[in-house]
Amino acid sequence: VDQTINLFYYCGVFYVLYSLCSVVLRLWSRFFRPPRASLSSFSGDWALITGASLGLGKALALELAKLGLHLVLVARSEEKLQQVSEELQKLFPKIKTKIVPVDLTQESSFPSIESAIEELNISVLFNVAGGGLPHCSRYDQFTIEEERYLRDLNGTSSYRLIKLLLPRFIQKNKGAIINTSSLASGHAEFMSPYAVEKAKLNALSEVVAIEMKPFNITVQSMMIGAMWSPGLANSPLGPAFNGSGLFTPTPEAVGRAMVNNFGYGEAVIVPYFPHAVQYFFVTKLPKFVLSIISKRLKDVWDKNK
C-alpha cells in the first residue's frame, strides 16, 4: 500500500512539474524569445491579403502599409476593394496597391490572381478570407453544396495560394505565410464543416513551417476567437456578443496583434492575448461543458436567424 501511495505521489509531482515547465516554455517562446522573423523586414516588398475589402483583412492591410509593404488586395467586391485602396493611398502615398476582385470559391479565380501578381515581388501572404457559415446544425444537416462552399472558402483557397507562392519564396530564400484560423478548430459542435477546415489549416501550417525552415520562410497559423466584425455583427450570433469588448475585440485590435506577434511562439498561435487566455481555460474544460456552450450558441443562432 505504501509503495502504491508513493507511486501516486511521485506521479503527481512529475505531472505538476511538467505542467509548470510547459507553461514557462510557452511564456518564454511567446513573449521573451526573439522572434524568428519580423514583417518589417519585408518593407518595400508586396503582400497579398485575401478578404481585404472589410473587417480583419482591411485592418491587416492598414498595419502592413504602416510597415511599408505594397499590397495586393483580394476579395469579391471590386467597389469595396477600390474604396480600401483609395483610403490606403491617401494615408500612405508611397504605398502601391493592386486590387483583384475574385471569388475564392471559384476555380477560375486562381489563374486571375496568378496573372495579376506575375510581375510583383510578393514576399508575404495573409490568408484571411473565411467564414461563410450558413447555419448552426448537426453535420448531417449540412448539404453537400454548403460543405463544399465552406471547404473551398476556408481551406482550399488557402492551399491554392500557398502552392502558388511557395516556389517564388523558395527561389529567393525569403517569405512569410500567415493563415487565419479559429479557436473553433478545437471544439465546435454544430459548425463542424467550418471547424474541420480550420483544424486542417493548423495541421498544414505546422508541417509546412518545418519544411520551409531551411528556406528562411516563416509559416504560422493564427487562431482567432470571437471578433466584433461586420460578419459577426450581421450574423444571428451577433446578439450573443452585443458589441466589442475584451474578449470580442475589433478587427483593428486583432490585426495589430497578428502583425506584432508574427514570428513569436510556434507554428500555431493565438495572437490576441485575451483570446489566448480564453483558449487556455477552454482547453481545460470537460467536453460536456463545451457541449453546453455550443448548444447555447446554437439556440441563439436559431432564435435570431
C-alpha positions in Angstrom: 0.0 0.0 0.0 2.8 2.4 0.9 4.5 1.7 -2.4 1.3 2.4 -4.3 0.8 5.7 -2.4 4.5 6.7 -3.1 3.9 5.9 -6.8 0.9 8.1 -7.0 2.8 10.8 -5.1 5.7 10.9 -7.5 3.4 10.7 -10.5 1.6 13.8 -9.1 4.8 15.7 -8.5 6.0 14.8 -12.0 2.7 16.0 -13.6 2.8 19.3 -11.7 6.5 19.9 -12.6 5.8 19.0 -16.2 2.8 21.4 -16.3 4.8 24.2 -14.8 7.7 23.7 -17.3 5.2 23.7 -20.2 3.7 27.0 -19.0 7.2 28.5 -18.6 8.3 27.4 -22.0 5.1 28.7 -23.6 5.6 32.1 -22.0 9.2 32.2 -23.0 8.6 31.3 -26.6 5.6 33.7 -26.8 6.9 36.8 -25.0 10.7 36.6 -24.4 12.3 34.6 -27.1 13.4 36.8 -30.0 11.1 36.5 -33.0 12.2 34.2 -35.8 11.2 36.9 -38.3 9.6 40.4 -38.4 7.1 41.7 -41.0 9.0 45.0 -41.0 11.9 43.1 -42.8 9.7 42.9 -45.9 9.3 46.7 -46.2 9.3 47.6 -49.9 8.1 44.1 -51.0 4.5 43.2 -51.8 2.0 41.4 -49.6 -1.1 39.5 -50.8 -4.1 39.7 -48.5 -7.4 37.8 -49.1 -10.7 39.1 -47.6 -9.2 42.6 -47.8 -12.4 44.5 -48.5 -13.5 44.8 -44.9 -13.0 43.6 -41.3 -9.8 41.8 -40.4 -8.4 41.8 -44.0 -8.8 45.6 -44.2 -7.2 46.1 -40.8 -4.2 43.9 -41.7 -3.8 46.0 -44.9 -3.6 49.1 -42.8 -1.0 47.5 -40.5 1.2 46.3 -43.3 1.0 49.6 -45.1 2.4 51.2 -41.9 5.4 48.9 -42.3 6.0 50.0 -45.8 4.7 47.0 -47.7 2.9 47.3 -51.0 -0.4 45.5 -51.1 -2.4 43.1 -53.4 -6.0 43.3 -52.1 -8.2 40.3 -52.9 -11.9 40.0 -52.3 -15.2 39.6 -54.2 -16.4 43.2 -54.2 -14.5 45.4 -56.7 -16.2 48.5 -55.3 -15.2 47.8 -51.7 -11.7 46.9 -52.7 -11.4 50.2 -54.6 -12.5 52.1 -51.6 -9.9 50.4 -49.4 -7.2 51.0 -52.0 -8.1 54.7 -52.1 -8.2 55.0 -48.4 -4.7 53.4 -48.0 -3.2 55.6 -50.7 -4.4 58.7 -49.0 -2.9 57.6 -45.7 0.3 56.2 -47.2 1.1 58.0 -50.5 4.2 56.0 -51.1 2.4 52.6 -50.9 1.3 50.9 -54.1 -1.9 48.9 -54.2 -3.4 46.5 -56.6 -6.9 45.1 -56.4 -8.0 41.7 -57.6 -11.8 41.2 -57.4 -12.4 37.4 -57.4 -14.5 34.8 -55.7 -12.0 32.4 -54.0 -14.6 29.6 -54.1 -14.3 29.6 -57.9 -11.5 27.7 -59.6 -11.2 30.4 -62.3 -10.1 32.9 -59.6 -6.6 31.4 -59.2 -5.3 31.9 -62.8 -6.6 35.5 -62.5 -4.6 36.0 -59.3 -1.5 34.4 -60.8 -1.7 36.7 -63.8 -2.3 39.8 -61.6 0.9 39.2 -59.5 3.2 37.9 -62.2 5.5 40.9 -62.2 5.2 41.7 -58.5 7.8 40.9 -55.8 5.5 39.3 -53.3 7.0 38.1 -50.1 4.1 37.9 -47.7 0.8 36.0 -47.9 -2.1 36.6 -45.5 -4.9 34.1 -45.9 -7.8 35.9 -44.2 -10.9 35.1 -46.3 -13.1 32.7 -44.4 -16.3 32.2 -42.5 -19.5 31.7 -44.6 -21.3 29.5 -42.0 -24.9 29.2 -43.3 -26.4 27.9 -40.1 -25.5 26.1 -36.8 -26.6 22.4 -37.3 -25.5 18.8 -36.9 -23.1 17.6 -39.5 -25.7 15.5 -41.3 -27.9 18.7 -41.8 -25.3 20.5 -43.9 -25.9 19.9 -47.6 -23.1 18.7 -49.9 -23.1 22.2 -51.5 -22.8 24.0 -48.2 -20.0 21.8 -47.1 -18.2 22.2 -50.4 -18.5 26.0 -50.2 -17.1 26.1 -46.6 -14.2 23.8 -47.7 -13.4 26.0 -50.7 -13.6 29.3 -48.8 -11.9 28.2 -45.5 -9.5 25.6 -46.8 -8.9 25.1 -50.5 -8.4 28.8 -51.3 -5.6 29.0 -48.7 -3.9 25.8 -50.0 -4.0 27.0 -53.6 -2.4 30.4 -52.8 0.3 28.7 -50.6 1.1 26.4 -53.5 1.1 29.4 -55.9 3.6 31.5 -53.8 5.9 28.9 -52.2 8.0 28.3 -55.3 8.6 32.1 -55.5 9.5 32.3 -51.8 11.8 29.3 -52.1 13.6 30.7 -55.1 14.5 33.9 -53.3 15.0 32.2 -49.9 12.6 34.6 -48.2 8.9 34.8 -47.4 6.1 34.7 -44.8 2.8 32.9 -44.8 0.1 33.7 -42.2 -3.0 31.6 -42.2 -6.1 32.9 -40.3 -7.6 30.0 -38.2 -10.1 29.9 -35.4 -10.5 28.8 -31.8 -13.4 26.8 -33.2 -10.8 24.4 -34.7 -10.5 22.7 -31.3 -14.2 22.1 -30.4 -17.2 23.5 -32.3 -20.3 21.4 -32.3 -23.0 22.5 -34.9 -20.4 24.1 -37.2 -18.3 21.0 -38.0 -17.5 21.7 -41.7 -16.1 25.1 -40.8 -14.2 23.8 -37.7 -12.7 20.9 -39.6 -11.2 23.2 -42.3 -9.6 25.4 -39.6 -8.1 22.3 -37.9 -6.7 21.2 -41.3 -5.2 24.6 -41.8 -3.5 24.4 -38.4 -2.1 21.0 -39.2 -0.8 22.1 -42.6 0.8 25.2 -41.2 2.7 23.1 -38.6 4.1 20.7 -41.3 4.9 23.4 -43.9 6.6 25.5 -41.2 9.1 22.7 -40.7 9.6 22.0 -44.4 10.2 25.7 -45.2 12.6 26.5 -42.3 15.7 25.8 -44.5 14.4 28.3 -47.0 14.0 31.2 -44.5 10.2 31.1 -44.9 8.1 31.6 -41.8 4.7 29.9 -41.7 2.2 30.4 -39.0 -1.5 29.7 -38.4 -3.1 32.3 -36.1 -6.2 31.3 -34.2 -8.8 34.0 -33.7 -11.8 33.9 -31.3 -14.9 36.0 -31.5 -14.3 39.3 -33.1 -16.7 42.2 -33.5 -16.5 42.3 -37.3 -19.2 43.1 -39.8 -19.6 39.3 -40.3 -20.4 38.6 -36.6 -22.4 41.8 -36.1 -24.7 40.9 -39.0 -25.0 37.2 -38.2 -27.6 35.5 -35.9 -24.9 35.2 -33.3 -24.4 39.0 -33.1 -26.9 39.5 -30.2 -24.9 37.0 -28.1 -21.9 39.3 -28.1 -23.6 42.7 -28.3 -20.6 44.9 -29.4 -16.9 44.9 -28.9 -15.2 44.1 -25.6 -12.1 42.5 -24.1 -13.0 39.0 -25.5 -14.8 40.4 -28.6 -12.2 42.8 -30.0 -12.4 44.9 -33.1 -10.7 43.7 -36.3 -8.2 46.6 -35.8 -7.1 45.2 -32.4 -6.7 41.7 -33.8 -4.9 42.9 -36.8 -2.3 44.7 -34.7 -1.9 41.6 -32.5 -1.3 39.4 -35.6 1.3 41.7 -37.0 3.1 42.3 -33.7 3.1 38.5 -32.8 4.3 37.3 -36.1 7.5 35.1 -35.7 6.9 34.5 -32.0 5.8 31.2 -30.5 5.2 28.1 -32.5 3.6 27.4 -35.9 0.1 27.7 -34.4 -0.5 30.6 -32.0 -3.3 32.7 -30.6 -2.0 36.2 -31.3 -4.6 38.3 -29.3 -3.7 37.8 -25.7 -7.3 37.8 -24.1 -8.2 35.1 -26.7 -5.0 33.2 -25.7 -6.2 33.3 -22.0 -9.7 32.2 -23.1 -8.3 29.4 -25.2 -6.1 28.2 -22.3 -9.0 27.8 -20.0 -11.4 26.4 -22.6 -9.0 23.6 -23.4 -9.0 22.6 -19.7 -12.8 22.3 -19.6 -14.6 19.0 -19.7 -16.1 18.1 -23.0 -19.6 18.2 -21.6 -19.2 21.8 -20.6 -18.1 22.7 -24.1 -21.1 20.9 -25.5 -23.4 23.0 -23.3 -21.7 26.2 -24.5 -22.1 25.0 -28.1 -25.8 24.2 -27.6 -26.5 27.6 -26.2 -24.8 29.3 -29.2 -26.9 27.2 -31.5 -30.0 28.3 -29.6 -29.1 31.9 -30.1 -28.5 31.3 -33.8 -31.8 29.5 -34.2 -33.7 32.3 -32.3 -32.2 35.1 -34.4 -31.9 33.6 -37.9 
